[in-house]
Amino acid sequence: MLLAAAARVMARDGIAQTTTRAITEEAGMPRGSFHYCFRSKDELLRELITVVVGDMVQAARDAPGERGDLLQRLRTGLRALWGSVTEHPDEQLVLYELTTYALRDPATVELARWQYESYYGQATEYLTFVAEQEGIGWSLPMPTLARLLVTVIDGLSLNWLPDRDSAAALGVLDAFAAHLATLAAPPGTPG
């Protein structure tokens, strides 16, 4: 309840105005309940990032795909992940605001670093899953490939937020899926 309330408050009021009081009021909970669940606002923000990104990756993993059709698996997985973006645009906006907010203060810059490390970890999990399902390796080192995936999804999301041109975004995703498919390599390829 606190995570959902925090996402709503941040989307409505911005991160700087999101206080523990505002979160608990939004959730309809006593203020003390916040510190029962989270030690700090930073801990709540980390959990929010983990949940939002984890849901996106889970959607990609759950997308149907038949072994032997790497391109189709990537296409359906990326489109499922993209569905999380388009269904919850306020969450995406909050994630961008969180990054810029954290980068402005030396005391919170570590949160922005952690945020992107979390993204890379989730991307690695998804790409490893695809490789295992398809019996392939990757021709690029996994850190590079994970960063590529994050960069495309992150940039496409930021690009989509102002114009909401979903047809154009899906075209980019399909082109990216086709490109990723060309990076497949025989199993065991150091990548």
Phi, psi and omega per residue, in radians:
M1 nan -0.680 3.140
L2 -1.189 -0.684 3.125
L3 -1.121 -0.785 3.123
A4 -1.112 -0.726 3.122
A5 -1.129 -0.738 3.132
A6 -1.070 -0.742 3.131
A7 -1.089 -0.724 3.134
R8 -1.149 -0.773 -3.126
V9 -1.122 -0.779 -3.130
M10 -1.117 -0.720 3.137
A11 -1.148 -0.637 -3.090
R12 -1.423 -0.782 -2.961
D13 -1.926 -0.235 -3.068
G14 1.615 2.759 -3.056
I15 -1.189 -0.702 -3.090
A16 -1.048 -0.569 -3.131
Q17 -1.600 0.036 -3.126
T18 -1.513 1.826 3.134
T19 -1.865 2.880 3.082
T20 -1.089 -0.602 3.091
R21 -1.094 -0.818 -3.134
A22 -1.097 -0.662 -3.133
I23 -1.151 -0.852 -3.107
T24 -1.173 -0.632 3.080
E25 -1.102 -0.757 3.116
E26 -1.071 -0.652 -3.124
A27 -1.398 -0.204 -3.084
G28 1.209 0.616 -3.099
M29 -2.107 2.724 3.051
P30 -1.110 2.583 -3.092
R31 -1.010 -0.653 -3.127
G32 -1.109 -0.351 -3.124
S33 -1.164 -0.471 3.133
F34 -1.035 -0.892 -3.069
H35 -1.328 -0.185 2.985
Y36 -1.281 -0.595 -3.092
C37 -1.652 -0.615 -3.068
F38 -2.339 2.448 3.106
R39 -1.281 -0.476 -3.067
S40 -2.761 2.936 3.051
K41 -1.103 -0.641 3.111
D42 -1.039 -0.743 3.124
E43 -1.114 -0.712 3.081
L44 -1.072 -0.771 -3.138
L45 -1.079 -0.720 3.095
R46 -1.076 -0.757 3.132
E47 -1.137 -0.691 3.110
L48 -1.068 -0.785 3.101
I49 -1.045 -0.821 -3.115
T50 -1.031 -0.780 -3.111
V51 -1.183 -0.842 -3.093
V52 -1.077 -0.865 -3.103
V53 -1.223 -0.672 3.100
G54 -1.057 -0.699 3.097
D55 -1.111 -0.666 3.126
M56 -1.117 -0.810 -3.119
V57 -1.175 -0.678 3.116
Q58 -1.096 -0.671 3.085
A59 -1.064 -0.711 3.124
A60 -1.159 -0.716 3.129
R61 -1.167 -0.626 -3.088
D62 -1.377 -0.176 -3.138
A63 -1.101 2.446 -3.112
P64 -1.160 2.566 3.100
G65 -2.905 2.393 3.104
E66 -1.692 2.417 3.087
R67 -1.029 2.395 3.117
G68 1.739 -0.086 3.099
D69 -2.189 1.293 -3.072
L70 -1.003 -0.797 -3.106
L71 -1.044 -0.791 -3.138
Q72 -1.141 -0.702 3.110
R73 -1.066 -0.795 3.127
L74 -1.129 -0.775 -3.123
R75 -1.071 -0.870 -3.115
T76 -1.187 -0.629 3.107
G77 -1.135 -0.809 3.136
L78 -1.168 -0.639 3.108
R79 -1.178 -0.644 3.089
A80 -1.151 -0.758 3.074
L81 -1.041 -0.770 -3.133
W82 -1.080 -0.593 3.088
G83 -1.005 -0.605 3.086
S84 -1.129 -0.617 3.114
V85 -1.177 -0.874 -3.045
T86 -1.277 -0.472 3.109
E87 -1.353 -0.413 -3.080
H88 -2.327 1.071 -3.092
P89 -1.084 -0.529 3.124
D90 -1.116 -0.631 3.098
E91 -1.116 -0.687 3.122
Q92 -1.124 -0.760 3.102
L93 -1.052 -0.721 3.112
V94 -1.082 -0.725 -3.140
L95 -1.097 -0.714 3.090
Y96 -1.157 -0.748 3.129
E97 -1.114 -0.668 3.109
L98 -1.050 -0.755 3.128
T99 -1.057 -0.906 -3.090
T100 -1.178 -0.664 3.091
Y101 -1.046 -0.832 -3.113
A102 -1.159 -0.617 -3.120
L103 -1.246 -0.350 -3.106
R104 -1.372 -0.259 -3.046
D105 -2.204 2.090 3.135
P106 -0.968 -0.444 -3.136
A107 -1.287 -0.357 -3.095
T108 -2.063 0.015 -3.085
V109 -1.024 -0.506 3.118
E110 -1.098 -0.534 3.106
L111 -1.107 -0.729 3.107
A112 -1.124 -0.719 3.094
R113 -1.075 -0.820 -3.140
W114 -1.062 -0.704 -3.139
Q115 -0.963 -0.852 -3.098
Y116 -1.317 -0.542 3.030
E117 -1.100 -0.665 3.077
S118 -1.109 -0.762 3.088
Y119 -1.019 -0.815 -3.125
Y120 -1.097 -0.671 3.112
G121 -1.115 -0.746 3.120
Q122 -1.173 -0.662 3.094
A123 -1.133 -0.718 3.089
T124 -1.059 -0.743 3.124
E125 -1.049 -0.788 -3.130
Y126 -1.148 -0.822 -3.115
L127 -1.141 -0.592 3.069
T128 -1.175 -0.747 3.085
F129 -1.008 -0.844 3.133
V130 -1.043 -0.802 -3.132
A131 -1.056 -0.735 3.132
E132 -1.161 -0.751 -3.129
Q133 -1.135 -0.603 -3.076
E134 -1.698 -0.113 -3.129
G135 1.141 0.738 -3.115
I136 -2.183 2.991 2.897
G137 -2.018 -3.066 3.093
W138 -2.125 2.512 -3.101
S139 -1.416 -0.214 3.074
L140 -1.880 2.656 3.047
P141 -1.052 2.477 -3.075
M142 -0.974 -0.717 3.111
P143 -1.035 -0.640 3.111
T144 -1.210 -0.784 -3.123
L145 -1.124 -0.736 3.120
A146 -1.111 -0.744 3.121
R147 -1.133 -0.648 3.095
L148 -1.074 -0.811 3.137
L149 -1.076 -0.807 3.133
V150 -1.082 -0.753 -3.115
T151 -1.070 -0.761 -3.132
V152 -1.168 -0.847 -3.103
I153 -1.157 -0.747 -3.137
D154 -1.103 -0.851 -3.136
G155 -1.152 -0.714 3.135
L156 -1.143 -0.681 3.119
S157 -1.115 -0.805 3.140
L158 -1.116 -0.651 3.105
N159 -1.184 -0.631 -3.081
W160 -1.311 -0.588 -3.055
L161 -0.928 -0.768 -3.130
P162 -1.318 -0.606 -3.031
D163 -1.856 -0.289 3.117
R164 0.910 0.575 3.120
D165 -1.468 1.488 -3.058
S166 -1.173 -0.598 3.123
A167 -1.100 -0.765 3.105
A168 -1.135 -0.712 -3.137
A169 -1.114 -0.743 3.121
L170 -1.137 -0.600 3.054
G171 -1.070 -0.738 3.100
V172 -1.125 -0.774 3.137
L173 -1.059 -0.760 3.137
D174 -1.127 -0.702 3.091
A175 -1.123 -0.685 3.120
F176 -1.182 -0.690 3.086
A177 -1.040 -0.744 3.113
A178 -1.097 -0.693 3.104
H179 -1.151 -0.796 3.119
L180 -1.007 -0.707 -3.134
A181 -1.039 -0.564 3.114
T182 -1.246 -0.233 -3.127
L183 -1.602 0.047 3.083
A184 -1.187 2.571 -3.139
A185 -2.445 2.929 3.100
P186 -1.042 2.629 3.109
P187 -0.951 2.514 3.116
G188 1.484 -0.061 3.092
T189 -1.128 2.247 3.115
P190 -1.115 2.105 -3.087
G191 -2.667 nan nan
